[in-house]
Amino acid sequence: MSAGGSAESAGSGAESAGSNSPLLIERLEDRTIIRLNRPKVRNAIDLDMVEALHSVCAELEATPKVAIITGSDGVFAAGADIAQMRNRGREEALAGINSKVFSRIQELPMPVIALVEGYALGGGAELAFACDFRIGTPTTKIGNPEPGLGIIASAGAAWRLRELVGEPRAKEILLAGRTLQADEAKSIGLLNDVVDPEDLELAGEALADRIVSFAPLAVRLSKSAFHAPREAHPLIDNVAQAVLFETEEKYARMDAFLAKREAKKRKKAGAVATEAIDEQPVPRTEQKGDTE
C-alpha cells in the first residue's frame, strides 16, 4: 500500500513482508502505514505488538504524519492475546497495558485511519475505536465479548463506545455481547464507510490524500481542539486560531484562494461580455432599390 505518497529513503521505508515483527511499517513522505502482522492468530494483540505500537507512536509524535492501521489476511484484529491475558493478574490490569497504547494512538498529532476488514473484536475493536476514522468491508464484524471471558472491555470501549454510538447501543455491545455487522456499524456512525475488500486500501489512501491536502498544522490543531474538554472551549479555539493566523501557510493559502476567485470572476465577466456581443442584432445590409 504505497500509492498515496512517495517512499522515503532506504532504511526508513517498508519493512520486509516476511518479517517476524508484529507490525509491518511502510514509512512514506506524508503518511505511515501500519500493518498488524500476526495472521496465524488473527492479529491477536500481544505484548510484542503493544511495544511495537508504542515505538511507531514515538515516531509519529516526533514527526507528525497521517497514520493508516490495517490488518492482514482479511482480519483486522480478533482481540487481545487470550493466552497472555490468561496469565495476567491484578498488577498487569492496573498497568493498563493495552489502554495506554490505545490512548497514545488517539492522542497522536495527526489523524489515524483504521481499515477494518473481518473481525475487530475485544482489543481489536478498542484499537479501532481509538482511531479517528474507520473504513470497513462487508465482512467487518465489530464487538466486545469480554464479559464472556470473565473480564471487561478495559482498554477504552467502556467509555469511547458511548461517545461514538450513544449509550443504548453501547450497552448492547458491552453488556449483552452484541456483534455489529458492517452495514449496521456504518448506519450508526461506527464505520465512516463500507467498501469492497479490493477497494479498502484505496479508500484509506484516498482519505489520507484528502487530509494531507490541508495545512498540516491546521489539521493538528483542529484534532487537538476537538478532543479538548468542553470547559477548554472557546479559549483553546481562539488560541489555536491565533497561532494559525500568524503562519506563512495561512497567508499563502488565502492568497491563492483569493487569486483563484478573482480569476473566476474575470473569466465569468469575459464570458458574459462575449455572450452580449453575440446577441447583438446584425445590421441589415442595404439592398439595391431600397432608396429608389
C-alpha positions in Angstrom: 0.0 0.0 0.0 2.1 2.9 -1.2 0.0 4.7 -3.9 -0.7 7.8 -1.8 2.9 9.1 -1.3 6.5 8.8 -2.3 8.6 6.4 -0.3 11.3 7.8 2.0 15.0 6.9 1.7 16.2 3.4 2.2 16.3 2.3 5.8 13.1 4.1 6.7 10.7 2.6 4.2 8.7 -0.6 4.3 9.8 -3.4 6.5 10.2 -6.8 4.8 6.9 -8.6 4.1 8.5 -11.7 5.5 9.4 -10.1 8.8 8.5 -11.7 12.1 7.8 -8.3 13.5 4.2 -8.0 14.9 3.9 -4.9 12.8 4.9 -4.2 9.2 5.5 -0.5 8.7 5.7 1.5 5.5 7.0 5.0 6.0 6.1 7.4 3.3 6.7 11.1 2.9 3.3 12.2 4.2 1.9 9.1 5.9 2.8 6.0 7.8 1.1 2.7 7.1 1.0 0.2 9.9 0.0 -3.4 9.2 -0.8 -5.8 12.0 1.3 -8.9 11.3 0.2 -11.9 13.4 -2.0 -13.5 10.8 -1.7 -17.1 12.3 -3.5 -15.9 15.4 -5.8 -13.4 13.6 -3.7 -10.5 14.7 -4.3 -11.0 18.4 -2.7 -8.1 20.2 0.1 -9.3 22.5 2.8 -7.6 24.4 5.2 -7.5 21.5 2.6 -5.8 19.3 1.9 -3.3 22.1 5.6 -2.4 22.4 5.8 -2.1 18.6 2.8 0.2 18.6 4.4 2.4 21.3 7.6 2.5 19.1 5.7 3.7 16.0 3.7 6.2 18.1 7.0 7.7 19.3 7.9 8.2 15.6 4.6 9.8 14.8 4.8 12.1 17.8 8.3 13.3 16.8 7.4 13.6 13.1 3.6 14.0 12.8 2.1 12.2 9.9 -1.3 10.7 9.0 -1.3 7.0 10.0 -3.2 4.1 8.4 -3.6 1.0 10.6 -4.7 -2.2 8.7 -4.9 -5.9 9.4 -3.7 -8.9 7.3 -5.2 -11.9 5.7 -8.7 -10.5 5.8 -8.7 -9.8 9.6 -8.1 -6.5 11.4 -7.6 -7.9 14.9 -9.7 -10.6 16.6 -8.8 -9.4 20.1 -6.1 -9.4 22.7 -3.9 -12.5 23.0 -6.0 -14.7 25.3 -3.1 -17.0 26.2 -1.2 -13.9 27.6 -4.4 -12.5 29.2 -5.0 -15.8 31.0 -1.7 -15.3 32.9 -2.1 -11.7 33.8 -3.0 -10.6 37.3 -4.0 -7.5 39.2 -0.8 -5.7 38.7 -0.9 -6.1 34.9 -4.5 -4.9 34.9 -3.6 -1.8 36.9 -0.7 -1.1 34.5 -3.2 -0.6 31.6 -1.1 -2.4 29.1 -3.5 -2.0 26.1 -5.4 1.1 27.3 -2.2 3.2 27.4 -1.1 2.4 23.9 -4.7 2.9 22.5 -4.8 6.3 24.3 -1.5 7.2 22.8 -2.8 6.3 19.3 -5.9 8.5 19.9 -3.7 11.4 21.0 -1.3 11.3 18.0 -1.0 14.7 16.5 -2.3 13.8 13.1 -5.4 11.7 12.2 -5.3 7.9 12.3 -7.3 5.8 9.8 -8.3 2.2 10.7 -9.0 -0.2 7.8 -11.3 -2.7 9.4 -11.7 -5.9 7.4 -13.1 -9.0 9.0 -13.0 -9.3 12.8 -12.4 -6.4 15.1 -13.3 -7.9 18.4 -12.3 -7.2 22.0 -9.0 -5.4 22.0 -9.1 -5.2 18.2 -12.4 -3.2 18.4 -10.8 -1.0 21.0 -7.9 -0.3 18.8 -10.3 0.7 16.0 -12.3 2.9 18.4 -9.1 4.8 19.2 -8.6 5.8 15.6 -10.1 8.9 14.1 -11.7 7.2 11.1 -12.8 3.6 10.4 -13.5 2.1 7.0 -14.8 -1.4 6.7 -15.8 -4.0 4.2 -19.0 -6.2 4.1 -17.1 -8.8 6.1 -16.4 -6.5 9.0 -17.7 -7.6 12.5 -17.2 -5.4 15.5 -17.9 -6.3 19.1 -16.7 -6.5 22.7 -17.5 -10.0 24.0 -15.1 -9.7 27.0 -17.7 -10.5 29.7 -18.0 -13.9 28.2 -14.4 -14.5 29.3 -15.0 -13.1 32.7 -13.4 -9.6 32.1 -14.5 -6.2 30.9 -13.5 -4.2 27.9 -11.0 -2.1 29.8 -8.9 -0.6 27.0 -11.3 2.2 26.0 -14.5 0.6 24.9 -16.2 1.2 28.2 -16.2 5.0 27.6 -15.2 5.5 23.9 -18.1 3.4 22.6 -20.7 5.6 24.3 -19.1 8.7 22.7 -19.1 7.0 19.3 -22.6 5.4 19.1 -24.6 6.6 22.2 -25.5 4.9 25.4 -28.2 2.4 24.3 -26.2 0.8 21.5 -23.0 0.9 23.5 -24.7 -1.1 26.3 -26.0 -3.7 23.8 -22.4 -4.2 22.7 -20.7 -4.1 26.1 -23.3 -5.7 28.4 -25.1 -8.1 26.0 -22.3 -9.1 23.7 -23.9 -7.8 20.5 -21.6 -8.0 17.5 -22.3 -5.4 14.8 -22.2 -6.3 11.1 -20.7 -3.8 8.6 -23.9 -2.2 7.4 -25.3 -1.6 10.9 -21.9 -0.3 12.1 -22.0 2.2 9.3 -25.6 3.2 9.9 -24.8 4.2 13.5 -21.6 6.0 12.6 -19.1 3.5 13.9 -17.8 3.0 10.4 -17.3 6.0 8.2 -17.7 3.9 5.1 -18.0 0.3 3.8 -16.3 -0.6 0.6 -15.4 -3.8 -1.3 -12.4 -5.6 0.1 -10.3 -4.9 -3.0 -11.0 -1.2 -2.6 -10.3 -1.0 1.1 -6.7 0.2 0.9 -7.6 2.6 -2.0 -10.3 4.1 0.2 -7.8 4.6 3.0 -5.3 6.2 0.7 -8.0 8.5 -0.7 -9.0 9.7 2.7 -5.3 10.2 3.7 -4.8 12.1 0.4 -7.7 14.5 1.4 -6.3 15.0 4.8 -2.8 15.8 3.7 -4.0 18.3 1.1 -4.9 20.6 4.0 -2.5 22.6 6.1 -0.8 20.1 8.5 -0.7 22.5 11.5 -4.4 23.4 10.9 -5.3 19.7 10.9 -3.2 19.0 14.1 -4.8 21.9 16.0 -8.3 21.0 14.8 -7.8 17.5 16.2 -6.4 18.9 19.5 -9.4 21.3 19.8 -11.9 18.5 19.0 -10.6 16.3 21.8 -10.2 19.1 24.4 -12.7 19.0 27.3 -15.8 21.3 27.0 -14.5 23.7 29.6 -11.4 24.4 27.5 -13.6 26.0 24.8 -13.7 28.6 23.4 -10.2 29.5 24.7 -8.4 26.7 23.0 -10.1 27.5 19.7 -9.1 31.2 20.0 -5.5 30.3 20.9 -5.2 27.8 18.1 -6.6 30.3 15.6 -4.2 33.0 16.9 -1.3 30.6 16.1 -2.6 29.8 12.7 -3.3 33.4 11.8 0.4 34.1 12.0 1.6 31.3 9.8 3.0 31.8 6.3 0.9 28.9 5.1 -2.3 30.7 6.1 -1.3 33.7 4.0 -0.2 31.6 1.1 -3.4 29.5 1.0 -5.6 32.6 1.4 -3.8 34.5 -1.3 -4.1 31.5 -3.6 -7.9 31.3 -2.8 -8.4 35.0 -3.5 -6.4 34.9 -6.7 -8.4 31.9 -7.9 -11.7 33.6 -7.1 -10.6 36.7 -8.9 -9.6 34.7 -12.0 -13.0 33.0 -12.0 -14.7 36.4 -11.8 -12.7 37.8 -14.7 -13.4 34.6 -16.7 -17.1 34.9 -16.0 -17.2 38.6 -16.8 -15.4 37.9 -20.1 -17.9 35.1 -21.0 -20.9 37.5 -20.2 -19.4 40.2 -22.4 -18.8 37.8 -25.3 -22.4 36.5 -25.0 -23.7 40.0 -25.1 -21.8 40.8 -28.2 -23.0 37.6 -29.8 -26.6 38.5 -29.1 -26.5 42.0 -30.6 -28.6 42.2 -33.9 -26.6 42.2 -37.1 -27.2 45.4 -39.1 -29.3 44.9 -42.2 -27.3 45.4 -45.4 -28.9 47.9 -47.7 -30.1 46.3 -50.9 -30.3 47.9 -54.3 -33.6 49.8 -54.7 -34.0 50.5 -51.0 -33.6 54.2 -51.7 -35.2 54.4 -55.1 
